[in-house]
Amino acid sequence: MAAGANRNRRISVLVGALVLTACTANAAAVRVGTGGRFPTIASGLASAQSGDTVLVAPGLYKEYGLVIDKPVVLAGVDRPVIDANNQGEIFTITANGVTVTGLVLKNVGTSYIQDRAAIRLKNVEGGLIEGNEFDNAFFGIYAEHSHHFVIRANRLIGPATSETTSGNGIHLWYCKDARIENNEIRGHRDGIYFEFVENSLITGNLSTHNIRYGLHFMFSHGNSYIANRFMDNGAGVAVMFTERIVMRDNVFEHNWGPSSYGLLLKDIRDSEIRHNQFIGNTVGLYAEGSERLTVEENEFVDNGYAVRILANSMDNTFTRNNFLGNGFDVVTNSRQSHNTFADNYWSEYTGYDLDQDGVGDVPYHPVRLFSLLAEKAPSSIMLMGSLFVTLIDTAERAMPVFTPETLVDNTPRMEMITAVRNSR
């Protein structure tokens, strides 16, 4: 409630600032409302000139198929509702520098042949979509062939029925230099989806209870996602066929299911993963065909598998991470490892530190023999925690025969890495 009140106050301040700016710039304020000169949003937009502010009074407007083809500010006063009645898209923006704020947009309607959206940005430069609410939209905000725009502080709630009947909350295709900030997205297919997107920032968002991924990257280079929370999604976050990605200060939490991950990396390279929390996921971090990743000062807590890294992932470095209470700390599918693990804290480490330098004197082999058995015979997971499993794991760590001898942390830390927790 407090967050909603704060959001409404911000919108009221923004609307006031927009009106003041329009007046001082000698731009007109076009007022839309029942009983006035412009009873519909369509009529208000048709009358507005470039630079005008279209103010939409409180009320219900049953409209769709609206095109914004000139640079205007479209601002709702006290949350007017635009209901498309499941007939199609509400706004298509084709002009540069358009602002849409303070509106409630609902009932776009599912389509099996069109990616209908409540707001579509099409071939535009600049623009701001801020402080709106989206209810039961197929796609919430869809941007294509656009750049230098901002999507900020919106709330997008989808129907969350199935992948085929749900679109993505925020969807970018062939875009660059975008900012996706402080949005709440839930109940969609993917919360946020990037395909062929470059040099963009995703920060401060909550993406939760989406059917597939909280965030999904495909062929999108040079992007950053920072300080987001991805929780209780069908399969967490997926980053695929991508390079030069910064993933920092995010929380991947409770993405749990038979094929679920906190973070899935497939064919990505030259990227950094720092200061993130992976909490209670089926697999915290999964890497396949990925190279030259820096995984540093993250925290893996209470995951089924903290890190699952396949043999075709090479030259990756895991340093100064905390591994706490995971079912399996590291799992791989080969006795060969071409990755580096160093200076991590492992809650399962039972070695000693005679010289009191904070580093264990005995190397730590994080891959358990039982994890290999569980991979071959999944039903054996029922034996986890038994004395038999403890004995075979202890023997294998003392003299590795079946597990990768080179996947070892030669400098395990005796205490948790405080820099990880201090970064929160």
C-alpha positions in Angstrom: 0.0 0.0 0.0 2.8 2.4 0.9 4.5 1.7 -2.4 1.3 2.3 -4.3 0.7 5.6 -2.5 4.3 6.7 -3.1 3.8 5.8 -6.8 0.6 7.9 -7.0 2.3 10.8 -5.3 5.2 10.6 -7.8 2.7 10.5 -10.7 0.8 13.5 -9.3 4.0 15.5 -9.0 5.0 14.4 -12.5 1.7 15.5 -14.0 2.0 18.8 -12.3 5.5 19.3 -13.6 4.4 18.3 -17.1 1.5 20.9 -17.1 3.9 23.6 -15.8 6.4 22.7 -18.4 3.7 22.8 -21.1 2.5 26.2 -20.0 5.9 27.8 -19.8 6.7 26.6 -23.2 3.4 28.0 -24.6 2.2 24.5 -25.4 -1.5 23.7 -25.1 -3.0 21.5 -22.5 -5.7 19.4 -24.3 -8.2 18.1 -21.7 -10.0 14.8 -22.2 -13.1 13.9 -20.2 -16.8 13.1 -20.3 -18.9 16.1 -21.1 -16.0 18.2 -22.4 -14.9 19.3 -25.8 -12.9 16.0 -26.1 -14.9 13.2 -24.6 -12.5 10.5 -25.9 -8.8 10.0 -25.9 -8.9 9.5 -29.7 -10.4 13.0 -30.2 -7.9 14.6 -27.8 -4.9 13.0 -29.6 -6.3 14.1 -33.0 -6.6 17.7 -31.8 -3.2 17.9 -30.0 -0.2 19.5 -31.7 3.4 18.5 -31.3 4.6 19.4 -27.8 1.1 19.5 -26.3 0.1 17.8 -23.1 -3.1 15.7 -23.3 -4.6 15.4 -19.8 -7.0 12.5 -19.3 -9.6 13.1 -16.6 -10.6 10.3 -14.2 -13.1 7.8 -15.6 -13.5 4.7 -17.9 -12.6 5.0 -21.6 -13.5 2.0 -23.8 -11.0 2.6 -26.6 -8.3 0.8 -28.5 -6.3 1.1 -31.7 -5.0 4.6 -30.8 -2.0 5.9 -32.7 0.3 8.6 -31.2 2.0 10.0 -34.2 3.3 13.3 -32.8 5.5 14.1 -29.8 3.0 14.8 -27.0 2.7 14.1 -23.3 -0.3 11.8 -22.5 -0.9 12.0 -18.8 -3.7 10.5 -16.7 -5.2 12.4 -13.7 -6.1 10.2 -10.8 -5.7 7.0 -12.7 -8.2 7.0 -15.6 -8.8 3.5 -17.0 -8.6 2.6 -20.7 -10.3 -0.7 -21.4 -9.8 -2.3 -24.8 -12.5 -4.9 -24.1 -10.2 -7.6 -25.5 -10.4 -6.1 -29.0 -6.7 -5.3 -29.6 -3.8 -3.0 -28.9 -4.5 0.2 -27.1 -1.6 2.6 -28.0 0.8 2.4 -31.0 3.5 5.1 -30.7 5.2 6.1 -33.9 6.5 9.5 -33.0 9.8 10.3 -31.2 9.9 11.6 -27.7 6.4 10.6 -26.5 5.6 10.4 -22.8 2.7 8.2 -21.4 2.1 8.3 -17.7 -0.5 7.8 -15.0 -2.9 5.5 -16.9 -4.5 2.1 -16.2 -4.6 0.0 -19.4 -6.5 -3.3 -19.4 -8.0 -6.1 -21.4 -5.9 -6.1 -24.6 -7.1 -9.6 -25.5 -5.2 -12.7 -26.5 -4.3 -13.3 -30.1 -2.7 -16.3 -31.7 -1.6 -14.4 -34.9 -0.6 -11.0 -33.5 1.6 -9.9 -30.6 -0.9 -7.4 -29.2 0.4 -5.0 -26.7 -1.1 -2.3 -24.4 1.6 0.1 -25.5 3.8 -0.5 -28.6 6.8 1.6 -29.5 7.5 1.3 -33.2 10.6 2.8 -34.9 11.0 5.6 -32.4 13.8 7.5 -30.8 13.3 8.6 -27.2 10.2 8.4 -25.1 9.1 7.7 -21.6 6.6 5.1 -20.4 6.3 5.8 -16.6 3.9 5.1 -13.7 1.2 3.2 -15.6 -0.7 0.1 -14.6 -1.3 -2.8 -17.0 -4.0 -5.3 -16.2 -4.7 -8.4 -18.2 -2.7 -7.3 -21.2 -1.4 -10.0 -23.7 1.9 -8.1 -24.1 2.3 -5.2 -21.7 4.9 -3.0 -23.4 6.4 -4.0 -26.8 9.2 -2.0 -28.3 10.6 -2.7 -31.8 13.3 -1.0 -33.8 13.5 1.7 -31.2 16.2 3.3 -29.1 17.0 5.8 -26.3 13.7 5.3 -24.5 12.8 4.7 -20.8 10.3 2.3 -19.3 10.0 3.1 -15.6 7.9 2.5 -12.5 5.1 0.6 -14.2 3.1 -2.3 -12.8 2.3 -5.1 -15.2 -0.1 -7.9 -14.1 -0.8 -10.6 -16.6 -3.4 -13.4 -16.6 -0.8 -16.2 -16.1 -2.7 -19.1 -17.6 -0.4 -20.8 -20.1 2.6 -20.0 -22.4 0.4 -20.0 -25.5 -2.2 -17.6 -24.1 0.3 -15.2 -22.3 2.6 -12.7 -23.8 5.6 -11.0 -22.2 5.4 -8.2 -19.8 8.1 -6.0 -21.3 9.3 -7.1 -24.7 12.2 -5.5 -26.7 13.1 -6.5 -30.2 15.9 -4.9 -32.2 16.4 -2.1 -29.8 19.3 -0.3 -28.2 20.2 2.2 -25.5 17.0 1.5 -23.5 16.5 1.7 -19.7 14.0 -0.6 -18.0 13.8 0.7 -14.4 11.8 -0.1 -11.2 9.0 -2.0 -12.8 6.9 -4.8 -11.2 6.1 -7.6 -13.6 4.1 -10.7 -12.8 1.8 -13.2 -14.4 3.3 -13.1 -17.9 5.0 -15.7 -20.1 8.4 -13.9 -19.7 8.6 -11.0 -17.3 11.2 -9.2 -19.5 12.3 -10.4 -22.9 15.3 -9.1 -25.0 16.1 -10.2 -28.5 18.7 -8.4 -30.6 19.0 -5.7 -28.0 22.2 -3.8 -27.3 23.7 -1.5 -24.7 20.6 -1.4 -22.5 20.1 -1.4 -18.7 17.6 -3.4 -16.6 17.7 -2.2 -13.0 15.5 -2.2 -9.9 12.8 -4.4 -11.3 10.7 -7.1 -9.5 9.8 -10.0 -11.9 7.9 -12.7 -10.2 5.3 -15.5 -10.8 5.9 -15.5 -14.5 5.1 -18.8 -16.3 8.5 -19.2 -18.0 11.4 -16.8 -17.2 11.6 -13.7 -15.1 14.1 -12.4 -17.7 15.0 -13.9 -21.0 17.9 -12.7 -23.2 18.6 -13.8 -26.8 21.3 -12.5 -29.1 21.6 -9.3 -27.0 25.1 -8.0 -26.4 26.6 -5.4 -24.1 23.7 -5.1 -21.7 23.6 -4.9 -17.9 21.1 -6.0 -15.4 21.6 -4.7 -11.9 19.8 -4.8 -8.6 16.7 -6.7 -9.8 14.7 -9.4 -8.0 13.7 -12.6 -9.9 11.6 -14.9 -7.7 9.0 -17.7 -8.0 9.2 -17.8 -11.8 8.7 -21.0 -13.8 12.4 -21.3 -14.7 14.1 -18.2 -13.4 16.4 -16.2 -15.8 17.9 -17.3 -19.1 20.7 -15.6 -21.0 21.5 -17.2 -24.3 23.8 -16.7 -27.3 25.1 -13.4 -25.9 28.3 -11.7 -24.9 29.5 -8.8 -22.7 26.8 -9.0 -20.1 27.1 -7.5 -16.6 24.9 -9.2 -14.0 25.4 -7.5 -10.6 23.5 -7.2 -7.3 20.5 -9.3 -8.4 18.5 -11.7 -6.3 17.5 -15.1 -7.9 15.1 -16.6 -5.4 12.8 -19.6 -5.2 12.8 -20.5 -8.8 11.9 -24.1 -8.2 10.7 -27.0 -10.4 12.0 -30.0 -12.3 13.6 -27.8 -15.0 14.1 -24.6 -13.1 17.1 -22.4 -12.6 18.0 -19.2 -10.8 20.2 -18.3 -13.8 20.6 -20.3 -17.0 23.6 -19.4 -19.2 23.9 -20.9 -22.6 26.6 -20.0 -25.1 27.5 -16.7 -23.5 31.0 -15.3 -23.1 33.1 -12.5 -21.7 30.6 -11.6 -19.0 30.6 -10.9 -15.3 28.4 -12.2 -12.5 29.1 -10.3 -9.3 27.4 -9.7 -5.9 24.3 -11.7 -6.7 22.3 -13.9 -4.3 21.0 -17.3 -5.4 18.6 -18.5 -2.8 16.4 -21.6 -2.8 16.5 -22.5 -6.5 16.5 -25.9 -8.0 19.8 -24.9 -9.7 21.4 -21.7 -8.7 23.6 -21.2 -11.8 23.7 -23.4 -14.8 26.3 -22.9 -17.5 26.5 -24.7 -20.9 28.9 -23.8 -23.7 29.9 -20.6 -21.9 33.4 -19.1 -21.7 35.4 -16.5 -19.9 32.9 -15.7 -17.2 33.9 -14.0 -14.0 31.7 -15.3 -11.2 32.8 -13.4 -8.1 31.5 -12.5 -4.7 28.1 -14.1 -5.1 26.2 -16.0 -2.5 24.6 -19.5 -3.1 22.3 -20.4 -0.3 19.9 -23.4 0.1 19.8 -24.4 -3.6 19.4 -27.9 -4.8 22.4 -27.5 -7.0 24.4 -24.3 -6.4 26.4 -24.5 -9.7 25.9 -26.9 -12.5 28.6 -26.4 -15.1 29.0 -28.6 -18.2 32.3 -29.7 -19.6 31.9 -27.5 -22.7 32.1 -24.4 -20.5 35.7 -23.3 -20.2 38.0 -20.6 -18.9 35.5 -19.5 -16.3 36.6 -18.2 -12.9 34.7 -18.7 -9.6 36.3 -16.6 -6.9 35.4 -15.3 -3.4 31.8 -16.8 -3.5 29.9 -18.1 -0.4 28.4 -21.6 -0.8 26.0 -22.2 2.1 23.8 -25.2 2.8 23.3 -26.3 -0.8 22.3 -29.9 -1.6 25.2 -30.0 -4.1 27.8 -27.2 -4.4 29.1 -28.0 -7.8 28.0 -30.6 -10.4 29.5 -31.3 -13.8 29.3 -34.0 -16.4 33.0 -34.9 -17.0 36.1 -35.8 -15.2 37.9 -32.9 -17.0 37.5 -29.3 -15.9 38.9 -26.2 -17.5 37.6 -23.7 -15.0 39.1 -22.1 -12.0 37.7 -22.2 -8.4 39.7 -20.2 -5.8 39.2 -18.4 -2.5 35.6 -19.5 -2.1 33.9 -20.2 1.2 32.3 -23.7 1.4 30.0 -24.5 4.4 30.7 -28.2 3.8 34.5 -27.7 4.1 35.9 -29.6 7.1 39.6 -28.8 6.7 41.9 -27.0 9.0 44.1 -23.8 9.0 47.2 -24.4 11.1 49.0 -21.3 10.1 45.9 -19.1 10.8 46.0 -17.2 7.5 42.3 -17.7 6.9 42.9 -20.2 4.1 42.3 -23.9 4.5 45.5 -26.1 4.4 43.6 -28.9 2.6 42.2 -28.3 -0.9 38.5 -28.7 -1.3 36.9 -30.9 -4.0 33.3 -29.5 -4.3 32.0 -32.2 -6.7 30.5 -35.1 -4.7 30.6 -38.7 -5.9 26.9 -39.0 -4.9 26.0 -36.1 -7.4 27.4 -38.3 -10.2 25.3 -41.3 -9.0 22.2 -39.0 -8.7 22.8 -37.9 -12.3 22.8 -41.5 -13.5 19.9 -42.7 -11.3 17.7 -39.8 -10.1 15.7 -41.9 -7.8 18.9 -42.4 -5.6 18.4 -38.8 -4.4 16.2 -40.5 -1.6 19.5 -41.7 -0.1 20.8 -38.1 0.3 21.9 -37.5 3.9 22.3 -41.2 4.7 25.5 -42.6 6.3 26.2 -44.6 3.1 26.3 -41.4 1.0 28.5 -39.6 3.6 31.0 -42.4 3.6 31.4 -42.6 -0.2 31.6 -38.8 -0.5 34.3 -38.6 2.2 36.3 -41.4 0.6 36.1 -39.8 -2.9 37.2 -36.4 -1.6 40.2 -37.9 0.1 41.3 -39.7 -3.0 39.3 -38.5 -6.2 38.8 -41.4 -8.6 35.5 -40.7 -10.3 35.0 -37.0 -9.7 37.1 -34.3 -11.6 40.5 -34.1 -9.9 41.2 -30.7 -11.4 37.9 -29.1 -10.3 39.3 -28.1 -6.9 39.6 -25.0 -4.7 43.1 -25.0 -3.5 42.6 -22.0 -1.3 39.2 -22.5 0.4 38.4 -19.7 2.9 37.8 -20.5 6.5 35.2 -17.7 7.0 32.5 -16.3 4.8 33.5 -13.6 2.4 32.2 -10.4 4.1 32.4 -8.4 0.9 29.5 -10.4 -0.5 27.2 -9.4 2.4 28.5 -5.9 2.7 27.5 -5.3 -0.9 23.8 -5.8 -0.2 
